Every structure is written in structure tokens, then in C-alpha cells.
Amino acid sequence: MNDQEAKTFEKIPRRLRERKLLELWTRKEAVLKCAGLGLHHDPRDLHTGWDELAVQFGGLQYYLNALDYVPRKVDDDCLMELRWFYDRRDLAEVKRDL
């Protein structure tokens, strides 16, 4: 966590901190893996925050939470499965949406 993220994290209610820490870590890890660096690069050097839609890193732009922008009506089974995991819904709710 970089200094800016740590300051924001301190303001998060205690009951949400574990989840928010995992969200931040997941965002950082995803960008670093996508950039082909993995944890060979210090995650503290990468600011993703929690609300940013995209991150500039290594001359490229990485879109975070891209599934938020996937149309709800899709035919691709993979996208349906990803949406289900992402939204943490039960299967019946997913089937109603799709």
C-alpha cells in the first residue's frame, strides 16, 4: 500500500478493512500480472486505489472492474461465469439477468 492508499485505508470502517485490503491487493496484483511483472515489481509503487476505473502503468492503460461494462445480455458462457463470480450472486439470479 502506498502512502495515499494507506491514508484512505485508515478512514475505512474497521468492519470493512479486511475486504478493502483484499480488493486493493487484487487490483494491484492483476495490473502487475497483466504487465508481465508479477511481484518482481513492488506493489507499493503502483497506485490503483479502490475507485479508479483505469490505471496508467508502464505506458499502458489498464481498465479495472471491466466486467462492470460488459452488457448484461451476453451469449458467451465464459462471460456469464465471470459475471457470476464477480457479482457473487446465486445462480438463479444470474440466470434471470442473462
Secondary structure, 3 states (H helix, E strand, C coil): CCHHHHHHHHCCCHHHHHHHHHHHHHHHHHHHHHCCCHHHCCHHHCCCCCCCCEEEECCEEEECCHHHHCCCCCCCHHHHHHHHHHHCCCHHHHHHHC
